[in-house]
Amino acid sequence: YEIKECDWSSDVCSSDLRILRGKEYYSAKKLGAFGSELGAVACFFETPWSRVSPALTKGDQAWLLNEAATRLRALGRLTEALEPMRAGLEMYLKQEHWEFGSRLAGNLSELELTLGDVAGAVRDAELSMTYADRSGDAFLRMAFRTTLADVLHQAGSGLGFPSGSAFGSRSLELFREAEQMQAESQPEHPLLYSLWGFRYCDLLMVETERTAWQATLDCSRLLPLWASQPAANAVGAMTKLRLAAEPTGDEALSQSDASGLATESGSGLQQSKTLHAVIQRATQALKISARNNWLLDIALDHLTLGRAAMHAAILNSADISILKLQLEAARSEIDQAVSGLRRSGQQHELPRGLLTRAWLL
């Protein structure tokens, strides 16, 4: 999340306007130039990454602390990112800037989750949602509900866990609430997309992933059938999957449909419907991310499509011809995801693609 604190008259903000092109965030989202950005931000620090020049306003100092932290995170320097991110959050909270406070708390939660501090991630995700609600910003209220929902899911409280799990039901409820907010604010795009949509699809696929892993562990069922298949098969197979998932008229996936898919898992037919819905969601999200040339979002959408295709291939492994085509389709999408994650410059996101490709291989 980018922070826009300044009044655009200071040296910091005029440079930011030129480099990031305002709210377009060009250098980060479309170039992945996090190393260059960190070098520029370093010029405003007296002691990297803890002390910003006192000649700047408190607002500019907090903004620069977040800029440094998110760039360090993108470059894989995760532990170094903690101090400036926490310091920036503290400064914003002292000023009661709830909008910026929610963004930094959300960033901090994601960083803590990546580092394995699950309890801290849950705590700060809760705070990010609280601060977003205080700010009254509709986008932030939606976005940070998905942050908390994802943290609860990754903490082991998603679908497929004991029905009495309060966290499990809360994770799903938060995604539903966020999607309702999305539909109200952007009726032309009623389904969650970008990172928020990727998180929801990750939750929706938890049962298909579990079943696919169980099948994978039966090694005799899986053979490297795709090794000699031409690349053209992959394109054709994925195209067929996407066309089958394109919504037409009343077939478009509604929020209630997604809720049903999330709560009625288990049967092979239901899992196939879930994968169909996920492919539909990711296909629509990819159109948006490609139109805006958001490098990270494009990669994540390909990753969702690759995961869904791989799950479908494994779950339909009784039909060898389908298995070969869908595994090839999955490999094509996952390879694009890994390449895209590298181009995005966000190294902390790369393991998502590498782990999925390792499973495929």
N, C-alpha and C positions, 0 to 999 in steps of 0.2 A: 504494500500500500504506500502510495506516495503522499507526502504531506505538503500542503500548500498553506504556509503560515504567513508569508510576508505580504507587504503591500505593493510589491513589485517596484519600489523606488530605491531599495537598497542595492548595494553591489551584489550581494548574494542572490537576490531575486532577479535582477536584470540578467545575470549570468544564467540562472535557472531557466528564465524565459527563452533565452537563445538556445541553450543546449537541449533542454527537455521539450521545447516548443509548447510551453504552458502545460495544460492538462493532457496533452498527447503523450507525454513521457517518452519521447521518441528514442532517445539514446539508450534507455533501458528496455522498453517493451519491443522496439523494432530493430535495434542493433545489438542488444545484449552487451553493451560496452560498460560493464560494471567495473572492470579494472581501471579504465580511464576515468570513470566517474569518481572512484575512490581516490585516485591521485589528485583530482581537482578539489574534492572535499577536504583532503588532508591539509591543504594550504590554509585552511581556517582554524586548524587546531594548533594550540601551543604544545600540548602533550597528547599525542595519539594514544588511545582514542577516548581520553577521559576529560581533557580540558580544552574547551573551545575559546577562541579569543574573547576576552571580556569586553572588547570594543564593540561587539555585536549585541543586539537586543536579546533579551531572554527568549523571545519567540524564535529568533533566528538560531540561537544556540541549540534549543531543543530540536528544531528542524534538522540542523546539521548532525546532531547526535544520531537521529534516526536514519538520515541518509548514510552516514558512515556504517551504522549497524547493519542495514539491509544490504549494503554493498559487500561488507565483510562476509555476511551469510551467503550471498550469491557466489562468492569466491571460495566457499568451503571453509572459511576461517570462523567456525561456529562459536567456539568458546570466546574468541576475541569480540564477537558481536554482542555478547551478553551485557557487558558493562555499559557501553554507550546507549544501548536500547533501554536498559533500566533507568539510566540517568535521564534520558530524554522523557521517558514516561513520568518520572517524578516531577520534572520541571513543568510539564503540561498540567499535571494534576494540581500543583500548587497554584497555577493560574486559572484553574477550573475551566480549561479548554477541553470540554468533553468530546468534541469531535476528534481532535488530534489525540487525546488520551485513549479513545477507543481504538484508533488505528495502531498506536504503539502497543497497547495491551494485546491486541490481536497478533501483531508481529511477534511479540514476546512469547505468546502461547505457542505459535507455530515453531519458533526456534526451540523452545523447551521440549516440545514433543519430539522434534528431530533429535535432540540430545538425549532423549530417554527420560526426561523429568516429567512423567505423566501427571503426577499430582500438581506440580506447578503449572503445567499446561492447562489442566482443567480449571484451576483457580483463576488464571489470567484470562482464559476464554470467557469465563463467567463475568469477569470485570469488563472485558471488551464489550459484551452485550449490554451490560448495565450502563456503561458510559455512552454507548451508541443510542440507547433509549433516552438518556438525558439530553443528548444533543438534538434529538428530534429529526435527524437526517434519515430519510426513508431508505436510501441506499445502504448506509452503514447499519441500520437496524436489520436489514435483510442479510447483508454479508456476514455479520458477526454471529448471527444465529447459525449459519452454516459452519463457522469456525468452531463454535461450541459443540454442535452436533457431530462434527468430524472428530474432535478430540474425544468425545464420549465413545464414539464408535471405535476409534483406534485403541482406546483404553480397554477394550474387550467388553463393550456394553452395547454392541450393535445387534442386528438380527441374528437369529439362530442360537441365541443364548437363552438361558432359562426365562420362561414367560413372566416370572415374577420380578425380573430385573427392572428396577425403576429407571436406571440409566438407559437401558435398551429402548424402552418406550419413549423416553424423553428425547433421545437422539432422533428418532423417526418423527416425532411431533415437531421438533425444531425445524427439520427439513421441510415438512409440510407447511409450517407457518411461514418460512422464508419463501417458499414457492408461491404462496398466496400473495405475499407482499410483492414479489416479482411480477406476478400477473396484473396486480393493481397498478403498479408503476409503469409497466411496459406491456400493455395488452397485445402488442404485435409480437412479443416474445414471452409468452406465458410460462415457459419452462425455464428452470435455472440453467445458465450456461456459464462459460468461463470456468474459473477455479471452483465456483460454487456448484456448478453442474457436475463437474468431475467428482467432487466429493459425494454428491447424492448418488451418482451412478456406482461409485465404489461401495456404498452401503447397499444399494439394490442388488448388487452382484454377490453379496457375501455368501449366500447359500449355493449359488452355482459354482463359486470358487471352492467352497468346502467339498462339494461333490466331485468336482474336477480333480482336486488334489487326492481325494480317496481313490479315484480311478488311476491317477498318475502313479500312485504308490504300488499299484499292481503292475509292475514293470512289463510283464509278459504281454499286456494289452497294447502297449505303445511301441511302435517301431519307427525308425527314421524314414518314413515313407515319402516325405517331401523333398528329400535331398536332391533327387534328380529331376524334379518338376520344373518346367520352364516358368519364368517370371510372369508370362502372360496369363497363366492360370490364376495367379494370385490376384491380378487386377480384375479379371472377370469374376472370380468368386466374391471378392469384396463388393464389387458393383452390384451383383445380384443380392447380396445381403442388405446393402443400403437401399436398393430400390424396393425390396420387400418391406423395409421398415419405414419408407416414406409415408407420412400421414395423408390420407385422402378423405376429405369430407368428415363423416362421422367416425372414421377410423383413427383420427388424431388422438394421441394419448392425452387424456385429461389428468388433472391432479388426483381425482378420485381413483382413476385407473392405476396410477402409480402407487397410491396408498394401498390398493388391493394387492398389487404385485408384491409390495414390501411385506405384507402381513400374511400372505397365503403361499408360503414356500414349501418345498418338499417334493411334490410330484414332478415327474419328468416333463409333463405337459406344462405345468406352471412355470418351471424353470425355463423352458423354451420361450414362453410368453415374456418372461422377465428379460431374457437376452434380446428378444425382438424389441422390447420397449427401450432398453438401454441403447441399442444400435440406433434406434429412431432419435433418441435424445442427442446422442453424440454426433450424429449426422447433421442435425439442425445446428448444434453448437459450433461445429466445424465451419459451417457456412459463415457464421458471424465472425469467428476468430480469423478466418482466412481473409474475409473482406476488410478487416481492420489490421491485418498483418501483425497480430499479437503472437510473437514467437512461442512463448510458453504455453499459451492456450491452444495453439495449433498442435503442439506436441502432445499435450494432455488429451486432446480429443482423439488423436490417432492412437494413443495408448488405450483409451477406453474401448475404441473399436477393435484393437488388437486383442485385448483381454476377452471381450465378448466373443470374438471369432474363435479364439483358442478354447474357451469354455465350451462353446457349441461343438467344436470339432471333437473334443474329448467325450462329451456327453452323448454324441452321436457316433461313437467309434465302431458300432456294430456294422455300419455301412462304410466300407473301405474307401469307396470313391468320394463320398462326402468328407471323410476324414482327411484325405490327401488334399483336396481343394481348400478346405477350411483351415488346415494347418498352414498351408502356403499363404492363404489370405492373411492369417494371423501374423505370420512372419513378416509379410510386407508392411503391415500397419505398425508392428512393434519396432521394426527397423527404422521406419520413418519417425516414430516417437523418440527413439534414442538419439537419432541424428538431430531432431528438432530440439530436444532437451539440451544437447551440447551447444547448438547455435544460440539458444536463449541465454547462455552465459550463467545460468543458475545451477551451480554444481550441487547444491543441496537437494535439488529436485531429481537429479540424474539417477540415483538409486532406484526410483520407482520403475524406470524403464529397464535398467540393467537386471533387476531381480525378475521382472516378468520375462525378459528375453532368456535369462538363465533357465527358468522353468521350461520355456518352449524348447530350448536346445537340449 
